[in-house]
Amino acid sequence: MCYVGPLAGAIVTSVLWRKARNVKIFWLNLLFWGGALFGVIDHLLNGELFLISENVGWDLLLGAIITGAILSAWKGVVVFSRKHPVLSRMLS
């Protein structure tokens, strides 16, 4: 269930993206969808029935760590785009 955190973030940012159409929210949305997809594929490759592992608590903690890493990476992209504004213009 490590995909739950990124999936929740992806759903929230998808709703925000529909309303705001902000390029930075779009970047975060893509990162969250990628994290959720990675989690689902990981569970499927490990043969976990119904995408639930044996240790749900550990899996949820891992999901929180993945979500934090996604937010940190996104913050790095935002800071980088402020230093190099051409990036924001190219992707908007």
Secondary structure, DSSP 8 states (H G I E B T S, - for coil): -TTHHHHHHHHHHHHHHHHH--HHHHHHHHHHHHHHHHHHHHHHHTT-GGG--S-HHHHHHHHHHHHHHHHHHHHHHHHHHHHSHHHHHHH-
